[in-house]
Amino acid sequence: MPEKYEREIEEILRKVSFSAPEGSHRSSGWMSDLASIWRQHTADVSPTRLLVLGMVLALVGYFLRELVPGLGFPTSVLALAFLVGGLILSMSQRNSRQPSRWRGQDISIPMDTFWTRLKERWDNWRRRRRWDDPGWH
């Protein structure tokens, strides 16, 4: 009996691996080519790694400035480039995050902000009070 289930699971996995993804249509143009090249080169680079490397290089550049003045400035510029690159990569990955899905339904948790909660509490407080209440005057 377990062999039957294993065969069915293998068959399902085989079908899924050969099917084309849902969003497989590609837009033409140089921007989409540039975006795909960017994703390809930054797939294994994490923003955290870039930011930490930038901070370490900035610290090394600070000390190199005193010991070897010729290497301090280029190291600091390289550190700045890594810091800016990590920040840009972090923001681009945050914006491209897809909603979590399970069985075709969106399961991401909506994030309430402080201001929407505050507005809801204010509205609830106002609904409980009447206009002729002495607290309003």
Phi and psi in degrees as GROMACS dihedral restraints (atoms count N, CA, C in turn):
[ dihedral_restraints ]
;  ai    aj    ak    al  type     phi  dphi    fc
    3     4     5     6     1   -62.7    20    10
    4     5     6     7     1   -29.6    20    10
    6     7     8     9     1   -64.2    20    10
    7     8     9    10     1   -34.6    20    10
    9    10    11    12     1   -62.6    20    10
   10    11    12    13     1   -44.8    20    10
   12    13    14    15     1   -66.3    20    10
   13    14    15    16     1   -39.0    20    10
   15    16    17    18     1   -62.2    20    10
   16    17    18    19     1   -41.7    20    10
   18    19    20    21     1   -64.3    20    10
   19    20    21    22     1   -41.0    20    10
   21    22    23    24     1   -65.8    20    10
   22    23    24    25     1   -41.2    20    10
   24    25    26    27     1   -64.6    20    10
   25    26    27    28     1   -43.9    20    10
   27    28    29    30     1   -61.8    20    10
   28    29    30    31     1   -38.9    20    10
   30    31    32    33     1   -65.6    20    10
   31    32    33    34     1   -42.8    20    10
   33    34    35    36     1   -63.3    20    10
   34    35    36    37     1   -44.5    20    10
   36    37    38    39     1   -64.0    20    10
   37    38    39    40     1   -37.1    20    10
   39    40    41    42     1   -65.3    20    10
   40    41    42    43     1   -41.7    20    10
   42    43    44    45     1   -64.9    20    10
   43    44    45    46     1   -41.6    20    10
   45    46    47    48     1   -67.4    20    10
   46    47    48    49     1   -38.5    20    10
   48    49    50    51     1   -70.9    20    10
   49    50    51    52     1   -25.1    20    10
   51    52    53    54     1   -94.0    20    10
   52    53    54    55     1   -11.1    20    10
   54    55    56    57     1   -80.2    20    10
   55    56    57    58     1   150.3    20    10
   57    58    59    60     1   -76.9    20    10
   58    59    60    61     1   145.2    20    10
   60    61    62    63     1   -66.5    20    10
   61    62    63    64     1   157.7    20    10
   63    64    65    66     1   -61.7    20    10
   64    65    66    67     1   -43.2    20    10
   66    67    68    69     1   -94.1    20    10
   67    68    69    70     1    46.9    20    10
   69    70    71    72     1   -85.4    20    10
   70    71    72    73     1    -4.9    20    10
   72    73    74    75     1   -72.9    20    10
   73    74    75    76     1   134.1    20    10
   75    76    77    78     1  -112.2    20    10
   76    77    78    79     1   139.3    20    10
   78    79    80    81     1   -87.2    20    10
   79    80    81    82     1   145.7    20    10
   81    82    83    84     1   -90.1    20    10
   82    83    84    85     1   162.8    20    10
   84    85    86    87     1   125.5    20    10
   85    86    87    88     1   163.1    20    10
   87    88    89    90     1   -73.7    20    10
   88    89    90    91     1   -25.6    20    10
   90    91    92    93     1   -67.9    20    10
   91    92    93    94     1   -40.9    20    10
   93    94    95    96     1   -69.2    20    10
   94    95    96    97     1   -35.1    20    10
   96    97    98    99     1   -65.4    20    10
   97    98    99   100     1   -42.0    20    10
   99   100   101   102     1   -65.1    20    10
  100   101   102   103     1   -40.3    20    10
  102   103   104   105     1   -65.0    20    10
  103   104   105   106     1   -40.4    20    10
  105   106   107   108     1   -68.2    20    10
  106   107   108   109     1   -36.9    20    10
  108   109   110   111     1   -65.5    20    10
  109   110   111   112     1   -41.6    20    10
  111   112   113   114     1   -61.3    20    10
  112   113   114   115     1   -46.6    20    10
  114   115   116   117     1   -63.1    20    10
  115   116   117   118     1   -36.8    20    10
  117   118   119   120     1   -66.6    20    10
  118   119   120   121     1   -40.9    20    10
  120   121   122   123     1   -80.5    20    10
  121   122   123   124     1   -24.5    20    10
  123   124   125   126     1  -104.0    20    10
  124   125   126   127     1    10.8    20    10
  126   127   128   129     1   -65.2    20    10
  127   128   129   130     1   -38.8    20    10
  129   130   131   132     1   -99.6    20    10
  130   131   132   133     1     3.4    20    10
  132   133   134   135     1  -100.5    20    10
  133   134   135   136     1   124.8    20    10
  135   136   137   138     1   -96.3    20    10
  136   137   138   139     1   147.0    20    10
  138   139   140   141     1   -61.8    20    10
  139   140   141   142     1   -35.4    20    10
  141   142   143   144     1   -62.6    20    10
  142   143   144   145     1   -42.0    20    10
  144   145   146   147     1   -62.5    20    10
  145   146   147   148     1   -41.8    20    10
  147   148   149   150     1   -65.6    20    10
  148   149   150   151     1   -41.9    20    10
  150   151   152   153     1   -65.9    20    10
  151   152   153   154     1   -42.5    20    10
  153   154   155   156     1   -65.3    20    10
  154   155   156   157     1   -43.0    20    10
  156   157   158   159     1   -61.8    20    10
  157   158   159   160     1   -39.8    20    10
  159   160   161   162     1   -63.9    20    10
  160   161   162   163     1   -40.5    20    10
  162   163   164   165     1   -67.3    20    10
  163   164   165   166     1   -41.1    20    10
  165   166   167   168     1   -64.6    20    10
  166   167   168   169     1   -43.3    20    10
  168   169   170   171     1   -64.8    20    10
  169   170   171   172     1   -34.6    20    10
  171   172   173   174     1   -65.6    20    10
  172   173   174   175     1   -40.6    20    10
  174   175   176   177     1   -65.7    20    10
  175   176   177   178     1   -43.7    20    10
  177   178   179   180     1   -63.7    20    10
  178   179   180   181     1   -41.7    20    10
  180   181   182   183     1   -63.3    20    10
  181   182   183   184     1   -34.9    20    10
  183   184   185   186     1   -63.4    20    10
  184   185   186   187     1   -45.3    20    10
  186   187   188   189     1   -74.9    20    10
  187   188   189   190     1   -33.6    20    10
  189   190   191   192     1   -66.6    20    10
  190   191   192   193     1   -27.0    20    10
  192   193   194   195     1   -60.6    20    10
  193   194   195   196     1   -34.1    20    10
  195   196   197   198     1   -82.3    20    10
  196   197   198   199     1   -38.6    20    10
  198   199   200   201     1   -83.2    20    10
  199   200   201   202     1   -52.1    20    10
  201   202   203   204     1  -127.5    20    10
  202   203   204   205     1    91.1    20    10
  204   205   206   207     1   -57.7    20    10
  205   206   207   208     1   -28.6    20    10
  207   208   209   210     1   -70.2    20    10
  208   209   210   211     1   -26.1    20    10
  210   211   212   213     1   -97.4    20    10
  211   212   213   214     1   -15.3    20    10
  213   214   215   216     1   -65.3    20    10
  214   215   216   217     1   -47.2    20    10
  216   217   218   219     1   -66.1    20    10
  217   218   219   220     1   -48.4    20    10
  219   220   221   222     1   -62.6    20    10
  220   221   222   223     1   -34.8    20    10
  222   223   224   225     1   -66.8    20    10
  223   224   225   226     1   -39.7    20    10
  225   226   227   228     1   -66.6    20    10
  226   227   228   229     1   -38.8    20    10
  228   229   230   231     1   -65.8    20    10
  229   230   231   232     1   -41.1    20    10
  231   232   233   234     1   -63.5    20    10
  232   233   234   235     1   -39.3    20    10
  234   235   236   237     1   -62.6    20    10
  235   236   237   238     1   -42.3    20    10
  237   238   239   240     1   -63.3    20    10
  238   239   240   241     1   -39.7    20    10
  240   241   242   243     1   -63.7    20    10
  241   242   243   244     1   -41.4    20    10
  243   244   245   246     1   -66.3    20    10
  244   245   246   247     1   -39.9    20    10
  246   247   248   249     1   -64.3    20    10
  247   248   249   250     1   -45.4    20    10
  249   250   251   252     1   -66.2    20    10
  250   251   252   253     1   -41.6    20    10
  252   253   254   255     1   -62.8    20    10
  253   254   255   256     1   -41.0    20    10
  255   256   257   258     1   -64.2    20    10
  256   257   258   259     1   -39.3    20    10
  258   259   260   261     1   -65.6    20    10
  259   260   261   262     1   -44.6    20    10
  261   262   263   264     1   -64.7    20    10
  262   263   264   265     1   -42.8    20    10
  264   265   266   267     1   -64.3    20    10
  265   266   267   268     1   -38.5    20    10
  267   268   269   270     1   -63.5    20    10
  268   269   270   271     1   -43.5    20    10
  270   271   272   273     1   -70.1    20    10
  271   272   273   274     1   -37.3    20    10
  273   274   275   276     1   -69.8    20    10
  274   275   276   277     1   -34.9    20    10
  276   277   278   279     1   -72.6    20    10
  277   278   279   280     1   -33.8    20    10
  279   280   281   282     1   -66.8    20    10
  280   281   282   283     1   -38.5    20    10
  282   283   284   285     1   -74.7    20    10
  283   284   285   286     1   -25.4    20    10
  285   286   287   288     1   -94.3    20    10
  286   287   288   289     1     7.6    20    10
  288   289   290   291     1   -66.1    20    10
  289   290   291   292     1   128.9    20    10
  291   292   293   294     1   -90.1    20    10
  292   293   294   295     1   148.9    20    10
  294   295   296   297     1   -65.4    20    10
  295   296   297   298     1   146.3    20    10
  297   298   299   300     1   -70.9    20    10
  298   299   300   301     1   136.1    20    10
  300   301   302   303     1  -127.1    20    10
  301   302   303   304     1   145.5    20    10
  303   304   305   306     1  -143.1    20    10
  304   305   306   307     1   121.8    20    10
  306   307   308   309     1    55.6    20    10
  307   308   309   310     1    37.1    20    10
  309   310   311   312     1    81.7    20    10
  310   311   312   313     1     1.2    20    10
  312   313   314   315     1  -112.9    20    10
  313   314   315   316     1   145.3    20    10
  315   316   317   318     1   -73.1    20    10
  316   317   318   319     1   125.6    20    10
  318   319   320   321     1  -117.1    20    10
  319   320   321   322     1    12.3    20    10
  321   322   323   324     1   -71.2    20    10
  322   323   324   325     1   145.2    20    10
  324   325   326   327     1   -86.5    20    10
  325   326   327   328     1   126.8    20    10
  327   328   329   330     1   -66.8    20    10
  328   329   330   331     1   137.2    20    10
  330   331   332   333     1   -98.1    20    10
  331   332   333   334     1   112.8    20    10
  333   334   335   336     1   -83.3    20    10
  334   335   336   337     1   139.5    20    10
  336   337   338   339     1   -93.7    20    10
  337   338   339   340     1   166.8    20    10
  339   340   341   342     1   -58.7    20    10
  340   341   342   343     1   -40.2    20    10
  342   343   344   345     1   -71.5    20    10
  343   344   345   346     1   -35.9    20    10
  345   346   347   348     1   -69.5    20    10
  346   347   348   349     1   -38.2    20    10
  348   349   350   351     1   -64.9    20    10
  349   350   351   352     1   -41.6    20    10
  351   352   353   354     1   -62.4    20    10
  352   353   354   355     1   -41.6    20    10
  354   355   356   357     1   -64.8    20    10
  355   356   357   358     1   -41.1    20    10
  357   358   359   360     1   -62.8    20    10
  358   359   360   361     1   -42.3    20    10
  360   361   362   363     1   -65.2    20    10
  361   362   363   364     1   -40.0    20    10
  363   364   365   366     1   -62.7    20    10
  364   365   366   367     1   -45.0    20    10
  366   367   368   369     1   -63.8    20    10
  367   368   369   370     1   -41.2    20    10
  369   370   371   372     1   -64.2    20    10
  370   371   372   373     1   -40.1    20    10
  372   373   374   375     1   -64.6    20    10
  373   374   375   376     1   -42.0    20    10
  375   376   377   378     1   -67.4    20    10
  376   377   378   379     1   -35.5    20    10
  378   379   380   381     1   -66.2    20    10
  379   380   381   382     1   -33.0    20    10
  381   382   383   384     1   -74.7    20    10
  382   383   384   385     1   -22.7    20    10
  384   385   386   387     1   -96.7    20    10
  385   386   387   388     1   146.0    20    10
  387   388   389   390     1   -96.5    20    10
  388   389   390   391     1   158.3    20    10
  390   391   392   393     1   -68.7    20    10
  391   392   393   394     1   -27.1    20    10
  393   394   395   396     1   -94.8    20    10
  394   395   396   397     1    13.0    20    10
  396   397   398   399     1   -68.6    20    10
  397   398   399   400     1   137.9    20    10
  399   400   401   402     1   -64.2    20    10
  400   401   402   403     1   -18.6    20    10
  402   403   404   405     1   -69.6    20    10
  403   404   405   406     1   -18.5    20    10
  405   406   407   408     1   -80.8    20    10
  406   407   408   409     1   -21.1    20    10
